[in-house]
Amino acid sequence: WACEREGPVTKKMLWKMGTCSRLSERLIEDGRDSAKRVVSEAIPFKFPFKKIEIICQNFRISAKVSIFVSLLRIAMNIEEIQRMKQRFRIIGNSPEMNRAIDVAMQVAPTDLTVLITGESGAGKDVFPRIIHENSLRKTKKYLAVNCGAIPEGTIDSELFGHIKGAFTNAISDRKGYFGEADGGTIFLDEVAELPLATQARLLRVLESGEFIRVGSSTVEK
């Protein structure tokens, strides 16, 4: 990208990056003074975009500039974001929606555990699929588990699996959802509905990637 060395961020610059007029006005309103200082003093002409984040961290620029940088990144990834919307049939073009998709695409290449929050019916189940489809695990299994629909007495067996003879009717070994999703992605919906004891065991899985099947003493990873 390119911008003028002096003067405030202009609509002309933003249009060159392919942003919409609404985003342009918001950028100008929220970050005019701070962005002017960054562009004119810290960033040379045709400066690589990724270096902006380094400059923001090194000089501890104000929160407004951090927001400005975040919106700039979204502006440059707008084509990829639109592709994700078409792929997963997402309707809407609000800055909040675009940022959520952008964050999902950023964490996709990592092995981080992601917490997705939102109101019921907001479409939270779409974002795990975006993360999975853009990750190195996309050729492996993707499992979506509704924790609120699993009977309380069988939750540990369903999640972590069991061995033969662990309880009545356990006539064979069973992997469980975590075993089945090994190497892939597992989405636990309504995780707050899990019993506290199960949540404690789940915490160990999230922290270390280790779990023990019901009736077994062997740690699996």
CORDAGI-V196249 format. One record per backbone hydrogen bond with DSSP energy under -0.5 kcal/mol. NH is the residue of the N-H (numbers start at 1). CO is the residue of the C=O. If there is no record, write none. Layout:
BEGIN
{{NH & CO} {NH & CO}}
END
This chain:
BEGIN
{{14 & 10} {15 & 11} {16 & 12} {17 & 13} {18 & 15} {19 & 14} {24 & 20} {25 & 21} {26 & 22} {27 & 23} {28 & 24} {29 & 25} {30 & 26} {31 & 27} {32 & 28} {35 & 31} {36 & 32} {37 & 33} {38 & 34} {39 & 35} {40 & 36} {41 & 37} {42 & 37} {42 & 38} {43 & 38} {44 & 42} {47 & 44} {51 & 48} {52 & 49} {53 & 50} {54 & 50} {55 & 51} {56 & 52} {57 & 53} {58 & 54} {59 & 55} {60 & 56} {61 & 56} {65 & 62} {66 & 62} {67 & 63} {68 & 64} {69 & 65} {70 & 66} {71 & 67} {72 & 68} {73 & 69} {74 & 70} {75 & 71} {76 & 72} {77 & 73} {78 & 75} {81 & 77} {82 & 78} {83 & 79} {84 & 80} {85 & 81} {86 & 82} {87 & 83} {88 & 84} {89 & 85} {89 & 86} {90 & 85} {91 & 89} {98 & 94} {99 & 95} {100 & 96} {101 & 97} {102 & 98} {103 & 99} {104 & 100} {105 & 101} {106 & 102} {107 & 103} {108 & 104} {109 & 105} {110 & 107} {116 & 114} {117 & 115} {122 & 119} {126 & 123} {127 & 123} {127 & 124} {128 & 124} {129 & 125} {130 & 126} {131 & 127} {132 & 128} {133 & 129} {134 & 130} {135 & 132} {138 & 135} {140 & 137} {143 & 185} {145 & 143} {145 & 187} {147 & 145} {147 & 189} {149 & 146} {150 & 147} {154 & 151} {155 & 151} {155 & 152} {158 & 154} {159 & 155} {160 & 156} {161 & 156} {161 & 157} {162 & 174} {163 & 214} {165 & 170} {166 & 163} {170 & 167} {171 & 169} {174 & 162} {177 & 158} {178 & 159} {180 & 176} {181 & 177} {182 & 179} {184 & 181} {185 & 141} {187 & 143} {188 & 186} {189 & 145} {189 & 187} {191 & 188} {193 & 190} {194 & 191} {199 & 195} {200 & 196} {201 & 197} {202 & 198} {203 & 199} {204 & 200} {205 & 201} {206 & 202} {207 & 203} {208 & 204} {209 & 204} {209 & 205} {210 & 204} {211 & 220} {213 & 218} {214 & 161} {216 & 213} {220 & 211}}
END
